[in-house]
């Protein structure tokens, strides 16, 4: 009986089963380890990242990294199991390489979108709520996924921009912004009156209690900045908090028009003359 048991344990099949069991156990331990590392990383992020939007994006990166690492573990585990069964994995690897190449060529746009999404999350190029310009599209960021960014335009149109197509992005609401107001006055206007009127408008805007929380610096009157065929161009500027440049520009424009009119300076408008002959 003892000889029969000894012969059974010496069978190659038993050794193969034991090796495969050991490989499966190592894969299970690797999966548990990856899960533990991901949980600890998320816990540290929760303690060090007060911004909920940034926290959600970092957690997404952690989950993506965990999934990629676990997929690699499964591939290695499968290769080791096949090798334990004395199966030549070289043809399988060659076939998998051909299939992977075909899939990568067919899905290269999708892969580019995912890589772009990961870079956006890592570099923190913009967050939900920011107003950004991507190509010819300008809107508020409503959603960010690994594949695409969702932008809502001012007229309510929702644009879904693939992350792989985002090459140059302009963030209009990061750290600070600048309100710029350009006006046109007649060539015959007294520029000294124009400058005084603009400076008075800047002072009124600075004294406006509703604008003070949004202003980072006192508004400035830059005066004459250029001209066109029918008017002289003047400018007012103000450094504001991000996202507040439009409301500040509206108030600056209103104060500028009021002070120019009070100073006897007429805001120029383009005129078209039509002559009838015969």
C-alpha positions in Angstrom: 0.0 0.0 0.0 2.8 2.4 0.9 4.5 1.6 -2.4 1.3 2.4 -4.3 0.9 5.8 -2.6 4.5 6.6 -3.2 4.2 5.7 -6.9 1.1 7.9 -7.1 2.9 11.0 -5.6 5.7 10.4 -8.1 3.4 10.6 -11.0 4.2 13.6 -13.3 0.5 14.5 -13.3 0.5 15.1 -9.5 3.5 17.4 -9.8 1.8 19.3 -12.6 -1.3 19.8 -10.6 0.7 21.0 -7.6 2.6 23.5 -9.8 -0.6 24.8 -11.3 -2.2 25.1 -7.8 0.8 27.0 -6.6 0.6 29.4 -9.6 -3.1 29.9 -9.0 -2.4 30.7 -5.3 0.3 33.2 -6.2 -2.1 34.9 -8.7 -4.7 35.1 -5.9 -2.2 36.6 -3.5 -1.2 39.1 -6.2 -4.8 40.1 -6.7 -5.3 40.5 -3.0 -2.1 42.6 -2.8 -3.2 44.8 -5.6 -6.5 45.4 -4.0 -4.9 46.2 -0.6 -2.5 48.7 -2.2 -5.4 50.3 -4.1 -7.4 50.7 -0.9 -4.5 52.1 1.0 -3.7 54.6 -1.8 -7.4 55.7 -1.9 -7.4 56.2 1.8 -4.3 58.4 1.7 -5.8 60.4 -1.2 -8.9 61.0 0.9 -6.8 62.4 3.7 -4.6 64.6 1.5 -7.0 65.8 -1.2 -9.8 68.1 0.0 -11.2 68.8 -3.5 -13.9 66.1 -4.2 -13.5 66.4 -8.0 -9.8 65.9 -8.0 -10.2 63.1 -5.5 -12.6 61.3 -7.8 -10.2 61.7 -10.7 -7.3 60.3 -8.7 -9.4 57.4 -7.6 -10.2 56.7 -11.2 -6.5 56.6 -12.0 -5.9 54.2 -9.1 -8.6 51.8 -10.3 -7.3 52.0 -13.9 -3.8 51.2 -12.7 -5.0 48.3 -10.6 -7.0 46.8 -13.5 -4.0 47.1 -15.8 -1.7 45.4 -13.2 -4.2 42.6 -12.6 -4.5 42.0 -16.4 -0.7 41.6 -16.5 -0.9 39.2 -13.6 -3.5 37.1 -15.4 -1.4 37.0 -18.6 1.7 35.9 -16.7 -0.3 33.3 -14.8 -1.7 31.8 -17.9 1.7 31.6 -19.6 3.1 29.8 -16.5 0.2 27.4 -16.3 0.6 26.5 -20.0 4.3 26.0 -19.5 3.6 23.7 -16.6 1.4 21.6 -18.9 4.4 21.3 -21.3 2.5 23.3 -23.9 4.8 25.3 -26.2 3.6 28.9 -25.7 5.8 30.4 -28.5 3.2 29.8 -31.3 0.5 31.1 -28.9 2.5 34.3 -28.2 3.1 34.8 -31.9 -0.6 34.4 -32.6 -1.5 36.7 -29.7 1.0 39.2 -31.1 -0.7 39.2 -34.5 -4.1 39.5 -33.0 -3.0 42.2 -30.7 -1.4 44.1 -33.6 -4.7 43.8 -35.6 -6.7 45.0 -32.6 -4.4 47.9 -32.0 -4.5 49.0 -35.6 -8.3 48.8 -35.6 -8.7 50.5 -32.3 -5.8 53.0 -32.4 -8.2 56.0 -32.2 -9.8 54.5 -29.0 -6.4 53.8 -27.5 -5.3 57.4 -28.3 -8.5 58.7 -26.5 -7.8 56.6 -23.4 -4.2 57.7 -23.2 -5.3 61.3 -23.7 -7.8 60.9 -20.8 -5.2 59.5 -18.5 -2.8 62.4 -19.3 -5.6 64.9 -18.6 -6.3 63.3 -15.2 -2.6 63.1 -14.3 -1.7 66.6 -15.4 -4.9 68.1 -14.0 -5.4 70.2 -17.1 -8.9 71.2 -16.2 -11.6 70.1 -13.7 -15.4 69.8 -13.8 -16.9 73.3 -13.8 -14.0 75.0 -15.6 -14.7 76.9 -18.8 -12.3 75.7 -21.5 -11.8 76.2 -25.2 -10.9 73.1 -27.3 -10.5 74.0 -31.0 -13.6 75.8 -32.0 -15.7 74.6 -29.0 -16.0 76.7 -25.9 -18.0 75.5 -22.9 -18.2 74.5 -19.3 -16.8 71.0 -18.4 -19.7 68.8 -17.2 -18.0 65.4 -17.2 -14.6 63.9 -17.7 -14.1 60.2 -18.6 -11.1 58.3 -19.9 -12.5 58.4 -23.4 -14.1 61.9 -23.8 -14.7 65.3 -22.2 -18.3 66.7 -22.1 -18.6 70.4 -22.7 -21.8 72.5 -22.4 -21.8 75.6 -24.5 -23.5 78.9 -23.5 -26.5 78.1 -25.7 -27.0 74.8 -24.0 -25.4 72.6 -26.7 -23.5 69.6 -25.3 -20.3 68.7 -27.1 -18.6 65.3 -26.5 -14.9 65.8 -27.4 -12.7 62.7 -27.6 -9.7 63.1 -25.4 -7.3 62.0 -28.1 -8.4 65.1 -30.2 -7.5 67.5 -27.4 -4.2 68.9 -28.4 -4.4 72.5 -27.4 -6.8 73.5 -24.6 -7.4 77.0 -23.2 -8.7 77.1 -19.6 -10.6 80.4 -19.1 -11.2 79.8 -15.4 -7.9 78.7 -13.8 -6.2 80.8 -11.0 -7.3 84.2 -12.3 -8.8 85.8 -15.4 -8.9 89.2 -17.1 -11.9 91.3 -18.0 -11.3 93.2 -21.3 -13.6 95.9 -22.5 -12.9 97.6 -25.9 -14.8 100.7 -27.0 -14.8 102.8 -30.2 -14.9 106.6 -30.1 -14.9 109.1 -33.0 -11.7 110.4 -34.5 -12.8 113.9 -33.6 -13.2 113.0 -29.9 -10.9 114.8 -27.3 -8.6 112.0 -26.1 -7.9 113.7 -22.8 -11.7 113.6 -22.1 -11.8 110.0 -23.2 -9.0 109.0 -20.8 -10.5 110.9 -17.9 -13.9 109.3 -18.6 -12.3 105.8 -18.7 -10.4 106.4 -15.4 -13.6 107.6 -13.8 -15.3 104.4 -15.0 -12.5 102.3 -13.5 -12.9 104.1 -10.2 -16.6 103.6 -10.1 -16.1 99.9 -10.8 -13.5 99.7 -8.0 -16.0 101.3 -5.6 -18.8 99.0 -6.6 -19.4 96.7 -3.6 -21.0 94.0 -5.8 -17.7 93.8 -7.9 -15.2 94.1 -5.1 -15.3 90.4 -4.1 -14.5 89.5 -7.8 -11.7 91.9 -8.4 -8.1 90.9 -7.7 -6.6 94.3 -8.8 -8.1 97.8 -9.4 -9.4 98.2 -13.0 -7.1 100.1 -15.3 -7.8 102.4 -18.2 -5.3 101.7 -21.0 -6.6 104.4 -23.3 -5.9 104.4 -27.0 -4.9 100.9 -28.2 -5.5 101.2 -31.9 -7.8 102.4 -34.6 -9.8 101.2 -37.6 -11.5 102.8 -40.6 -14.2 104.5 -38.6 -13.1 104.9 -35.0 -10.4 105.0 -32.4 -10.3 102.0 -30.1 -9.9 102.4 -26.3 -9.7 99.7 -23.6 -10.5 99.0 -20.0 -9.0 95.9 -18.2 -9.4 94.3 -14.8 -7.9 91.2 -13.1 -10.6 89.1 -11.7 -11.2 85.8 -10.0 -11.6 82.8 -12.4 -15.0 82.7 -14.0 -16.0 86.2 -13.0 -14.5 88.1 -15.9 -17.7 88.2 -17.9 -19.8 89.8 -15.2 -17.0 92.3 -14.4 -16.6 93.2 -18.1 -20.4 93.8 -18.3 -20.2 96.3 -15.4 -17.1 98.0 -16.8 -18.8 98.4 -20.1 -21.8 100.0 -18.5 -19.7 102.4 -16.4 -17.6 103.3 -19.4 -20.5 104.2 -21.6 -22.1 106.2 -18.9 -19.0 108.3 -18.1 -18.2 108.8 -21.8 -21.7 110.1 -22.4 -21.5 112.3 -19.3 -18.2 113.7 -20.6 -19.7 114.6 -24.0 -17.8 111.8 -25.8 -19.9 109.9 -28.3 -19.3 106.2 -28.8 -18.7 105.6 -32.4 -20.8 103.2 -34.5 -20.1 102.1 -38.1 -22.1 104.1 -40.7 -22.7 103.2 -44.3 -23.4 106.0 -46.8 -25.5 105.2 -49.9 -25.5 107.5 -52.8 -28.2 107.5 -55.5 -27.1 108.8 -58.9 -29.2 109.6 -61.9 
